[in-house]
Amino acid sequence: LKDARFQLVNFSDNELRVSLSNVSLSDEGRYVCQLYTDPPQEAYADITVLIPPGNPIIEAKDEVLSEGNETEMTCTAMSSKPAATIRWMKGDKELTGGW
């Protein structure tokens, strides 16, 4: 275990358990447990790392408008996996594409 984030939790005749701290996206992938018998045996675990989105950021082209004008607003949710689903609401009603 050359990465200090891996810690040996249990080592016995029938179990080898490790823990991984401070998990990041680069830790995603296939892990292999090898049993040194004749013939050798292997078991696999595929690990998926999820990342919650950060707080949404709203940017408005204009903060004050005159009636009848047009403006643009952008909502961004950064760095999530899977990608965040964004929807616009006005009060308790969802805005749809035909506004």
N, C-alpha and C positions, 0 to 999 in steps of 0.2 A: 504494500500500500504506500506508494510513493507520494500520493497527494494527502496533505495533512488534514483535509476535510473528511477523509475516510477514517473511521475508527473501528477497531475490532471490538465487537460487542460480546460475542461468545465463540469459544473455540473448544470443541469436544470431539469425541470419536465419531459422532454422527451429525454434528452441526457446526457450520462456520457462518457466523452472522456478522455483518458489517453495517455501519450507518454512514450516511453522507450528509454533512451539514452545508448550509449556505448554497443550496442547489441553484444552478443557473441554467439557461437555455443550452449551453454547451454540454451539459451533462445528459441531455436527451440522447437516447440510442439503445443499442442492444448490449446487455451485460451477460456474461457467460460464467457459469459455475462449472468447474471441471473436477471430476472425480477420478483420481489416479488409480485405476484398477486395470486389469488385463482382460479385455481391451478397455481403454479409457472411455469414460462416459461424460456427457455434457448436458446441461440444462440451460435454457435461455430465458431472459426476461427483457421485454421491450419497455423502456421507460419513456413516458411522455411528460414533458414539463409544460405546465400552463402558467400564463402570466396574466394576472388581473389588470384591467385597464386603469390608468391613472385617472384623476378627476378630469372631467371634460373641460375644455377651454373654449369659450365662445368669443369670437371676434366680430365686431360690427363695423361695417364700412362707415356708417354715420350713426351718431348717437342721438342727434336731433334732426328731424325732417319736417318739411312742410307737407301738408295734406296733399295727396295726389302724386307725390314723388315716389321714387323707387329706391330701395336699398338692398344690401346684401349682407347676410350673416353667415359665419362659418363656425361649425362645432367640430372640434377635434378630440378624439380619445387616443392618446399616444400608447404605443408599445404594448399591445395586448396580444395574447395568443390563446385561443383563436381571436380573430379580429372582432372588435366590439361592434354591436349593432346600434346605430344611432338613429333616433327619430326625433322629430320636432313636435312640441306640444304648445298650444296656446291655451292657458288655463288647464282644464281637464280634457280638452279635445285634441286629438292627434291631427296634425296638418298632413295632408296628402299631396300628391303631385299636381292636382288640378286646382290649386288655390287661385 
